[in-house]
């Protein structure tokens, strides 16, 4: 059975149980503070969704009660870090396929939301660029692909407010 994808304007960004799966996967990577988990989930969604502390901490409490994680007090009053127990790691391994699907849904959902919020001028420019790539297929002149890549890198750097590398000369 195929799951319908939510519309970009839909209020629900996560499917039922996805946050639980995403947090479990993040804790399997390494022990983390609750705030780190919030930030990593936000990054998974390209910052289009950030879970609240009121959502994350009850989930961590539930994981503790289920024996999936333990909380370790940080040195000198720093935040508690949560790490998976052997039972938690076994659950993570058992749910590997569901976790992969949740991660894919998160990526696709973030992409939908970002596309819906994209200014029309940029959406049209990207559409034109994609069409040009299709028409140009197999007809690249020496240096042309490198110049196009450098132009894209320059725009990316500008959007990220980073210094751009100098552009190669046009042919």
N, C-alpha and C positions, 0 to 999 in steps of 0.2 A: 504494500500500500504506500503510495507516494504522499508526502506531506506538502500541503499547499504553502507557498512562501507568503509571508505577511506583506501587506502593502507598505510602501515607505512611510505612509502617514499613520500606520497602525500604532497604537499606544504600546503594545506589547513587543518588546525587543527580543526577549528570550522565550524559547519554548519551555514548557514545564520541565523542571529538573535540570535544565542546562547549566544554571549557575553552579549547582552542586557538582556537576561533572567538570566544569571548567576549574573550579577551585581545587578539586581533587587532583586534577592534572598538574596544576601549578605547584601544589604541595609535593607531588611526586618528583618534580624537578629539583627542589631544594626546600629547606625550611624557610618560612616567611612570616613576617609580621602581618597583622590584619590589614594595616594601611598599604603594605606592599601588594597584598592580594587585590585590594580595591584598585590600585594603580595598574596592575598587570591586566586585570579584566578590562579596565578602561582602554588600555592599549590594544587588546584583542579586538575591541569594537572601534578602533581608530578614534577614540574619544567621543563617539556618538552616544555612548551609554557608560555611565559610571555608577556602580552599585553603591548604595549607602552603607555606612557603618551599621545601621539598624538592620541591614539585610545580611551582611557578611558575618558579624559577630554571633548572631543566633545560629547561623549555619555552622560556624566553628564549634560552638557549644554542642550542637547535635553530633558533629563528628567526634568530639571528645567523649560524649556519652556512649556513642556506638563503639568506642575503642579504636577508631581509625587514626586519630592523631593524639599527640601529647603536646602540652604547652610547656615551654622551657622559659624560665625567667631570665631576662637579659642581665648582663653585668651592670652593676651600679645603677639600678633603677631604669634601665632601658626597656623598651617594649618587649613583651613576650613574643617568642617565635613559636610557630606551630610546625611540627614535623610529623610525617606519616609514621605510624607504627607498622609492624609486620602485617597486621590485619588490614590496615589501610592500604598498604602496598598490594596486598592480595586482591582487595576490592578494585583498586585502580587497574590491575592487570585483567581482572575479570570483566571490567567495563571498558576495556580499551577501544572496542569498536564504537560503542555509544559515545565515548569521549571524543573520538575522531570526528564523528558526525556532529556533535555539539560545537566543536571548534570550526568545522566547515560552515555550519549554520551561522555562527557568530561572524565569521569573515564575510559571508554573503550578505548578511543583514546589515553590517557596517557599510558594505559597498552600496547597497540599495539606498540607505539613508544619506550617504555622502553624495550619490548621484542625484537624489531628489533635491538636495540643497545646493547643487552646483548652479552657478549663474548661467543663464541661457547662452550668453556669448561664448563662454568656455565650453559648454556642451556642444555647441555648433562647431567650434573650432576643432574639438576632439573628433567629432563625427567626420569632418572634412579630412583630418589627418589620417584617420583609419581608412577612409576611401582611397586616399592617395597611396597609402601603403599597399593596398590590394591591387590598384592599377599598376604600381611600380614593380610588382613581384617579378623577380628574375631579371630585371633590367637595370641593375645597379652599375654605375660607372665607378672607376677607381676613386676612392676618397669620399664618395657621396654618402655612404652609410655612416662613416665616421663623423662627417659634418652634421648629419641629421641627429646622430646620437649626442654630439657635443651641444647642439642647440637645445635638445631636450634636457640635458644635464644642466645647462645654464638656467633654464626656466625652473627646474627643480630646485636648484640652489637659491634662486631668487625667492621662490615660495617658502623655502625653509629659512630664509634670511641668512644665508651663508654666502661667503665669497665664491664667485664662479671662476672656473678655469678659463683662460683665454680661448676664444673660438678659433678653430682653424680657418684659413682663408677659403672663400668660396671659389669654385672653379670657373 
